[in-house]
């Protein structure tokens, strides 16, 4: 991986920074999240029309620019700097890659060009609080997160050659405003249940959308109620789990980059404040204890930035092993997105906590922006984490606690080899016999 940005990547960052600086002042952000859409439609028109951001990582054949996930991650970092509320993550990070991977030629041709121009926004709707699991970030997404044929989730059945959906989905990103919904539903009953994705129009009869109160107002969510709603099967119904895993790696890289941008901005604002705020006749930033705390934050932010860039590179063709056919299957990539996201969330939480503390009394007030950073870190952990589960599943996948290479008597080594992997923090509490291999 070449850590230096190309001239084209630098131009993307510079142009995007100009646009968001003009539209995303502190008061602008607070006003935008209180609109019915939950974001500034004028800013979205500029991002889509002037910069082509929704189609940045889409092929040119579908109206996109043809860049990769790394360029989209750099754009996400700039948006994170300004806390710009927009449907970019849900549209370009979740829905568009799934349509590209699973959709029929007709579905791609009809929908992706509209997404690339920003005319159509879209999102992914996953039952319950299982989005992180469905994306393969905190657990194996081959499980029954979609309901497994039991009560709950979203049920799909064929009636008169048409798929009908019934159920409820909570915590859907931009679900109240998206023009297109990709709804995960299970079908086939208990014994033969499988998860499928369906296209549902935002104005479909029987669909009820209710915007929910979110901890992070810049990341609006909604509850969807589907009451015998017509849906169109995405593709032929195959490859859903693999595609979700692939998208999970990509969206984790985008979230990590966005968290880095927010953490970097929180640190910059805090450094500027401690240079101005005086106590005992001198700026508080001159005290060694304050310097040490901010230096620790700086190290965390830089480490998280390196991890986010590498995850974005690995999620694209850079992370594919030699000889791969480039099909985009989830297991064809080096899966480091979860670790990068965990590091990004930790860096943002630390930067936000220090911002609140070092701003003193003003940092605890609603009028100050320090709470926005803390809420972003907490909200993303609730939806895509938490960080310890991201790390635990990454460790399990890598076999770090599977007893590999254990030394000792043959019978002990054999027991360690046969023992299941240890999972941290409640993911799986089984351990190798006699602690071998741990």
C-alpha positions in Angstrom: 0.0 0.0 0.0 1.3 3.5 -0.9 0.4 5.8 2.0 0.7 9.0 -0.1 -2.4 10.4 -1.6 -2.5 10.9 -5.4 -3.1 14.3 -7.0 -6.7 13.2 -7.8 -7.3 12.1 -4.2 -5.9 15.4 -2.8 -8.2 17.3 -5.2 -11.3 15.4 -4.0 -10.4 16.3 -0.4 -9.7 20.0 -1.2 -12.9 20.5 -3.2 -15.1 18.7 -0.6 -13.5 20.7 2.2 -14.5 23.9 0.4 -18.1 22.8 0.0 -18.7 21.6 3.5 -16.9 24.6 5.1 -19.4 26.8 3.3 -22.5 24.8 4.3 -21.6 23.1 7.6 -21.0 25.7 10.3 -22.1 24.7 13.8 -25.5 26.5 13.5 -26.0 25.1 10.0 -25.6 21.5 11.2 -28.0 22.0 14.1 -30.6 23.5 11.8 -30.2 20.8 9.2 -30.8 17.9 11.6 -34.1 19.5 12.7 -35.5 19.6 9.1 -38.0 16.8 8.0 -35.3 15.2 5.9 -32.7 15.3 8.7 -30.1 16.9 6.5 -29.4 19.9 4.3 -30.9 19.2 0.9 -28.9 22.0 -0.6 -25.7 20.5 0.7 -26.7 17.1 -0.7 -27.4 18.7 -4.1 -23.9 20.2 -4.1 -22.3 17.0 -3.0 -24.1 15.0 -5.6 -24.2 17.5 -8.5 -20.9 19.3 -8.2 -18.8 16.4 -6.8 -20.7 13.3 -7.8 -20.1 11.9 -4.3 -22.9 9.3 -4.3 -21.5 7.7 -7.5 -17.8 8.1 -6.5 -17.2 4.4 -6.1 -19.8 3.3 -8.7 -18.7 2.1 -12.2 -18.9 4.6 -15.1 -21.3 2.2 -16.8 -23.9 3.1 -14.2 -23.2 6.8 -14.2 -20.5 6.7 -11.5 -17.0 8.2 -11.4 -15.3 4.8 -11.2 -13.1 5.5 -8.2 -12.6 3.0 -5.3 -13.5 2.7 -1.7 -10.4 4.5 -0.7 -11.5 7.7 -2.4 -14.9 7.4 -0.7 -13.2 6.9 2.6 -11.2 10.1 2.1 -14.5 11.9 1.4 -16.0 10.4 4.5 -13.1 11.7 6.6 -13.8 15.3 5.3 -17.5 14.9 6.1 -16.6 13.7 9.6 -14.5 16.8 10.1 -17.6 19.0 9.6 -20.2 16.6 11.0 -22.1 17.1 7.7 -25.4 15.3 8.0 -26.2 13.5 4.7 -27.6 10.2 3.4 -24.2 9.3 1.9 -23.4 6.4 4.3 -26.8 4.7 3.8 -26.9 5.4 0.1 -23.3 4.9 -1.2 -22.0 2.8 1.7 -24.8 0.3 2.3 -27.5 0.2 -0.5 -25.6 0.9 -3.7 -22.9 -1.8 -3.2 -25.6 -4.3 -2.5 -27.5 -3.4 -5.7 -24.3 -3.5 -7.7 -23.3 -7.0 -6.3 -26.8 -8.7 -6.3 -29.1 -6.8 -8.6 -30.2 -8.0 -11.9 -29.0 -6.0 -15.0 -32.4 -4.4 -15.2 -32.3 -3.3 -11.5 -28.8 -1.9 -11.8 -29.6 0.0 -15.0 -32.8 1.4 -13.6 -31.6 2.4 -10.1 -27.8 2.9 -9.9 -27.6 5.9 -12.3 -30.3 7.7 -10.2 -28.3 6.9 -7.1 -25.1 8.2 -8.7 -26.7 11.6 -9.5 -28.2 11.9 -6.0 -31.7 11.9 -7.4 -32.5 8.7 -5.4 -31.4 8.0 -1.9 -31.5 4.5 -0.5 -30.8 2.5 2.7 -30.6 -1.0 4.1 -33.2 -2.2 6.6 -32.2 -5.1 8.8 -34.6 -6.4 11.5 -34.0 -5.7 15.2 -30.6 -4.4 16.4 -28.7 -6.9 14.1 -27.1 -4.5 11.6 -23.6 -5.1 12.8 -24.1 -8.9 12.8 -25.8 -8.9 9.4 -22.7 -7.0 8.0 -20.4 -9.6 9.6 -18.7 -7.1 11.9 -19.4 -8.6 15.4 -20.5 -12.1 14.5 -21.1 -14.7 11.8 -23.8 -13.3 9.5 -24.8 -16.8 8.5 -27.0 -17.1 11.6 -30.7 -16.3 12.2 -30.3 -12.5 12.6 -33.2 -12.0 10.1 -35.5 -14.0 12.3 -34.7 -17.5 11.2 -38.3 -18.4 10.5 -39.4 -17.6 14.0 -41.7 -14.8 15.1 -40.3 -11.3 14.6 -38.3 -9.6 11.9 -39.8 -9.3 8.5 -41.7 -12.2 6.8 -41.8 -12.6 3.0 -44.2 -14.8 1.1 -45.4 -15.0 -2.5 -49.0 -14.1 -3.2 -50.3 -14.2 -6.8 -46.7 -14.2 -8.2 -45.8 -11.1 -6.1 -43.7 -10.9 -3.0 -45.5 -9.5 0.1 -43.6 -8.3 3.2 -45.0 -8.1 6.7 -43.1 -7.1 9.9 -41.2 -4.3 11.6 -37.7 -2.9 11.3 -36.2 -0.6 13.9 -33.1 1.7 13.8 -32.9 2.1 10.0 -30.4 4.8 8.9 -32.2 7.5 7.0 -35.2 5.2 6.8 -37.7 8.1 7.2 -36.4 9.9 4.0 -34.9 7.3 1.7 -36.6 6.9 -1.6 -35.6 3.2 -1.9 -35.4 0.6 0.9 -33.4 -2.7 0.7 -35.3 -4.8 3.2 -33.8 -8.0 4.6 -36.6 -10.6 5.2 -36.8 -14.3 5.8 -38.9 -16.8 4.0 -39.4 -20.5 3.8 -40.7 -21.2 7.3 -38.7 -22.5 10.2 -37.2 -25.6 8.6 -36.2 -24.0 5.3 -35.7 -20.4 6.3 -33.3 -18.2 4.3 -32.6 -14.5 4.1 -33.5 -12.5 1.0 -33.3 -8.8 0.1 -36.2 -6.9 -1.4 -36.6 -3.5 -3.0 -39.4 -1.5 -1.5 -40.3 2.0 -2.7 -40.4 4.7 0.0 -44.0 5.5 -0.9 -45.2 1.9 -1.2 -48.8 1.3 0.1 -48.8 -0.3 3.5 -45.4 1.1 4.5 -45.3 3.3 7.6 -42.2 5.2 8.5 -41.6 6.9 11.8 -38.5 9.0 12.6 -37.1 8.0 15.9 -35.3 10.1 18.5 -31.6 9.4 18.1 -28.7 10.0 20.4 -26.7 11.3 17.5 -29.0 13.7 15.6 -26.7 13.9 12.7 -27.3 10.1 12.1 -31.1 10.0 11.8 -32.9 6.7 12.1 -36.5 5.5 11.6 -38.8 2.6 12.4 -40.4 0.9 9.5 -43.7 -1.0 9.7 -44.5 -3.2 6.7 -48.1 -4.2 6.4 -48.5 -6.5 3.5 -46.1 -4.3 1.4 -45.2 -5.3 -2.1 -41.4 -6.0 -2.6 -39.2 -6.9 -5.5 -36.6 -9.6 -5.0 -33.1 -8.3 -5.4 -31.3 -10.4 -8.0 -32.1 -14.2 -7.9 -31.9 -14.4 -4.1 -28.4 -16.0 -4.0 -25.2 -14.7 -2.5 -26.9 -12.4 0.1 -24.7 -13.4 3.0 -21.5 -13.0 1.0 -22.5 -9.6 -0.3 -23.5 -8.3 3.1 -20.1 -9.4 4.5 -18.3 -7.6 1.7 -20.4 -4.5 2.2 -19.7 -4.7 6.0 -15.9 -4.5 5.3 -16.4 -1.4 3.1 -18.8 0.4 5.4 -16.6 -0.3 8.4 -13.7 1.4 6.5 -15.9 4.4 5.7 -17.1 4.7 9.3 -13.5 4.4 10.6 -12.4 7.2 8.3 -15.4 9.4 9.3 -14.6 8.8 13.0 -11.0 9.8 12.4 -12.1 13.1 10.8 -14.4 13.9 13.7 -11.7 13.0 16.2 -9.1 15.1 14.4 -11.5 18.1 14.4 -12.3 17.6 18.1 -8.6 17.6 18.9 -7.9 20.7 16.8 -10.7 22.6 18.5 -9.4 21.5 22.0 -5.8 22.5 21.2 -7.0 25.9 20.0 -9.1 26.4 23.2 -6.3 25.5 25.7 -4.0 28.0 24.0 -6.6 30.8 24.7 -8.0 29.8 28.1 -5.9 31.1 31.0 -5.7 30.0 34.5 -3.2 31.1 37.2 -2.0 33.8 34.8 -1.0 31.5 32.0 -2.7 29.5 29.2 -3.8 26.1 30.4 -2.2 24.5 27.4 1.2 25.3 28.8 0.7 22.9 31.7 2.5 19.6 31.2 -0.4 17.5 32.3 -2.6 19.0 29.6 0.1 18.6 27.0 0.4 14.9 27.9 -3.3 14.3 27.6 -3.5 16.0 24.2 -0.4 14.2 23.0 -2.0 10.9 23.8 -5.1 11.9 21.8 -2.9 12.8 18.9 -1.2 9.4 18.9 -4.6 7.7 18.9 -5.9 9.8 16.1 -2.9 9.2 13.9 -2.9 5.4 14.6 -6.7 5.3 13.8 -6.1 7.2 10.5 -3.5 4.7 9.4 -5.8 1.8 10.2 -8.7 3.4 8.4 -6.7 4.0 5.3 -5.4 0.5 5.3 -8.9 -0.9 5.8 -10.2 1.1 2.8 -7.3 0.0 0.7 -7.8 -3.7 1.7 -11.5 -3.5 1.1 -10.8 -2.7 -2.5 -8.6 -4.5 -4.9 -5.5 -3.8 -2.8 -6.6 -6.3 -0.2 -7.3 -9.2 -2.6 -4.8 -12.1 -2.5 -2.7 -12.9 -5.5 -4.6 -14.9 -8.1 -8.0 -13.7 -7.0 -10.6 -13.4 -9.7 -11.8 -10.0 -8.5 -15.4 -11.3 -8.0 -15.8 -9.2 -4.8 -16.8 -12.1 -2.6 -16.4 -11.3 1.1 -13.9 -14.0 1.7 -11.6 -12.7 -1.2 -10.6 -9.7 0.9 -8.3 -9.2 3.9 -10.9 -8.5 6.5 -9.6 -5.7 8.7 -12.5 -3.3 8.6 -13.8 -4.2 12.0 -10.4 -3.6 13.7 -10.1 -0.2 12.0 -13.6 0.7 13.0 -12.9 -0.2 16.7 -9.7 1.9 16.6 -11.5 4.8 15.0 -14.4 4.7 17.6 -11.9 4.5 20.5 -10.0 7.5 19.1 -13.2 9.5 18.7 -14.5 8.6 22.1 -11.1 9.6 23.7 -10.9 12.9 21.7 -14.5 13.7 22.6 -14.0 13.0 26.3 -10.9 15.2 26.5 -12.6 17.9 24.6 -15.5 18.0 27.1 -13.0 17.9 30.1 -10.5 20.5 28.9 -13.2 22.9 27.8 -14.3 23.0 31.4 -17.8 24.2 32.3 -18.6 25.3 28.8 -17.9 21.8 27.5 -20.8 20.4 29.4 -23.4 22.8 28.0 -25.9 22.0 25.2 -24.8 25.2 23.4 -21.3 24.0 22.9 -20.4 21.5 20.1 -18.2 19.2 22.2 -21.2 17.0 23.0 -21.7 16.3 19.2 -18.5 14.4 19.1 -19.3 12.3 22.1 -22.8 11.5 20.8 -21.3 10.5 17.4 -18.9 8.0 19.1 -21.6 6.6 21.3 -24.2 6.4 18.6 -22.0 4.6 16.2 -20.9 2.1 18.9 -24.5 1.3 19.6 -25.3 0.7 15.9 -22.1 -0.8 14.5 -20.2 -2.0 17.6 -19.3 -1.9 20.4 -15.5 -1.7 19.9 -14.8 -4.7 22.2 -17.1 -7.0 20.1 -15.5 -5.8 16.9 -12.1 -6.8 18.2 -13.4 -10.0 19.7 -14.9 -11.3 16.5 -11.7 -10.2 14.6 -9.7 -12.2 17.0 -12.0 -15.2 16.7 -11.8 -15.1 12.9 -8.1 -14.9 13.0 -7.9 -17.9 15.3 -5.8 -16.0 17.9 -7.3 -18.1 20.8 -7.8 -21.4 18.9 -4.9 -23.2 20.6 -2.7 -23.1 17.5 0.9 -23.8 18.2 0.3 -24.9 21.8 3.3 -26.5 23.4 3.2 -29.2 26.0 2.6 -33.0 26.4 0.9 -34.6 23.4 -2.4 -35.1 25.3 -2.5 -31.4 26.3 -1.7 -30.2 22.8 -4.3 -32.5 21.3 -6.9 -31.2 23.7 -6.0 -27.6 22.8 -6.3 -28.5 19.1 -9.7 -30.0 19.5 -11.0 -27.2 21.7 -13.2 -24.4 20.2 -12.0 -20.9 19.9 -12.2 -18.5 22.8 -14.4 -15.5 22.2 -13.9 -12.4 24.3 -16.5 -10.5 26.3 -19.4 -13.0 26.0 -19.1 -13.9 22.3 -18.2 -17.4 23.3 -16.9 -18.4 26.7 -15.6 -21.8 25.9 -11.8 -22.3 26.6 -9.2 -24.9 25.7 -8.6 -27.6 28.3 -6.1 -26.5 31.1 -5.7 -23.1 29.4 -3.5 -24.6 26.6 -2.9 -22.2 23.7 -4.1 -19.1 25.6 
